Amino acid sequence: MKKIVIIDGGPRKNMNTGAMIEAFTRGVKSVDGEIDVQRIFLYDIDYKGCYSCLACKLKNSRFRDVCAYKDGLTETLRETAYADGVVFASPIFYSRVTGQLESFIERLTFPWLSYDDYSMHPPKRIPAAIIYTMNDISAERRNLQSLEMLLGGFYGERPERIAACNTYQVKDYDRYAMASFPKESKERWRAEHWEHDLQQAYEAGQRMAAKIL
Ligand SMILES: Cc1cc2nc3c(=O)[nH]c(=O)nc-3n(C[C@H](O)[C@H](O)[C@H](O)COP(=O)(O)O)c2cc1C
C-alpha cells in the first residue's frame, strides 16, 4: 500500500494549516482511497533538533538513513524516510516555518548529507510538497526559497509549494487588538481567495497521488 506522510509543524490542529492539509488529503483520496495518508502533529511529539552527535558521519555508519538519536521522533523519521510521498506543512512564524518543523527537517535530512562530497542520499527519492499559511499576501521570500532548495537537493526536485496567504489568524477580529489587520480587508481577501487556496491544496493532493501510483 502506498503511503503519504504529512508532517504538520503547526500548533493549531483545526485552523488554516489544518484545513489546507485536509483539502490535500481529500485530493489524494479522490484519486485512490487506498493510499494511506498519515498526518503527524509535531507539537505532540517530544523531541529536539539535531544533537550534532555525528553518528551519521562515522565511517561505515549504520545511521545514514535515519537519525541515530533515539527519542520521540525516531518512528516518525523512519516513516517519513521510507514513505512514498511527503508533505511539510506549517504556518509562517517570523517569516519562516515553525521551529518545530525546522528541527524536524534537521533530524530528517542531516543523515542523508555526505560530508565526504556534499552529495545527498535519502533512502528514497519521493515527491515532496510544502504547505504554508500566513498573514502576508505573498509567499515569495528568500528564506522559504532556500528551504525549498534544500529539500529539492535531497529529493531531486523542488517540493511543490502550496500557500494560503492573508488567512484568518483568529475567528473573531472584534475581540483582538489587531489593528494591523482590519476585519473588512480580511473578509474581502478571504471571500476572494480561501476557496481557491483549498482547491489548490486539493489538486496538489491529486497530483501527488498520481505521481506515486
Ligand atoms: C508567533 C507567530 C508569528 C507569526 N509570524 C508571521 C510572519 O512572520 N508572517 C506572516 O505572514 N504571518 C505570521 N504569523 C501568522 C500565521 O502564520 C498565520 O496566522 C497562519 O495562517 C496560522 O496558521 P494556523 O491557523 O494553522 O495556526 C505569525 C503567527 C504567530 C503565532
PDBQT file of the ligand as one rigid body, heavy atoms in Angstrom, charges set to zero:
ROOT
HETATM    1  C1  LIG A 301       4.379  33.595  16.601  1.00  0.00    +0.000 C 
HETATM    2  C2  LIG A 301       3.720  33.951  15.285  1.00  0.00    +0.000 A 
HETATM    3  C3  LIG A 301       4.483  34.572  14.313  1.00  0.00    +0.000 A 
HETATM    4  C4  LIG A 301       3.925  34.855  13.077  1.00  0.00    +0.000 A 
HETATM    5  N1  LIG A 301       4.713  35.434  12.111  1.00  0.00    +0.000 NA
HETATM    6  C5  LIG A 301       4.203  35.645  10.877  1.00  0.00    +0.000 A 
HETATM    7  C6  LIG A 301       5.013  36.182   9.832  1.00  0.00    +0.000 A 
HETATM    8  O1  LIG A 301       6.188  36.475  10.020  1.00  0.00    +0.000 OA
HETATM    9  N2  LIG A 301       4.461  36.362   8.620  1.00  0.00    +0.000 N 
HETATM   10  C7  LIG A 301       3.158  36.049   8.360  1.00  0.00    +0.000 A 
HETATM   11  O2  LIG A 301       2.731  36.238   7.226  1.00  0.00    +0.000 OA
HETATM   12  N3  LIG A 301       2.351  35.525   9.324  1.00  0.00    +0.000 NA
HETATM   13  C8  LIG A 301       2.837  35.322  10.571  1.00  0.00    +0.000 A 
HETATM   14  N4  LIG A 301       2.035  34.772  11.550  1.00  0.00    +0.000 N 
HETATM   15  C9  LIG A 301       0.631  34.419  11.230  1.00  0.00    +0.000 C 
HETATM   16  C10 LIG A 301       0.411  32.942  10.908  1.00  0.00    +0.000 C 
HETATM   17  O3  LIG A 301       1.384  32.461  10.021  1.00  0.00    +0.000 OA
HETATM   18  C11 LIG A 301      -0.946  32.730  10.253  1.00  0.00    +0.000 C 
HETATM   19  O4  LIG A 301      -1.974  33.233  11.074  1.00  0.00    +0.000 OA
HETATM   20  C12 LIG A 301      -1.182  31.249   9.946  1.00  0.00    +0.000 C 
HETATM   21  O5  LIG A 301      -2.171  31.080   8.957  1.00  0.00    +0.000 OA
HETATM   22  C13 LIG A 301      -1.591  30.488  11.208  1.00  0.00    +0.000 C 
HETATM   23  O6  LIG A 301      -1.800  29.129  10.875  1.00  0.00    +0.000 OA
HETATM   24  P1  LIG A 301      -2.870  28.242  11.682  1.00  0.00    +0.000 P 
HETATM   25  O7  LIG A 301      -4.183  28.957  11.529  1.00  0.00    +0.000 OA
HETATM   26  O8  LIG A 301      -2.854  26.923  11.035  1.00  0.00    +0.000 OA
HETATM   27  O9  LIG A 301      -2.410  28.218  13.080  1.00  0.00    +0.000 OA
HETATM   28  C14 LIG A 301       2.568  34.517  12.816  1.00  0.00    +0.000 A 
HETATM   29  C15 LIG A 301       1.805  33.906  13.834  1.00  0.00    +0.000 A 
HETATM   30  C16 LIG A 301       2.375  33.639  15.058  1.00  0.00    +0.000 A 
HETATM   31  C17 LIG A 301       1.541  32.987  16.151  1.00  0.00    +0.000 C 
ENDROOT
TORSDOF 0
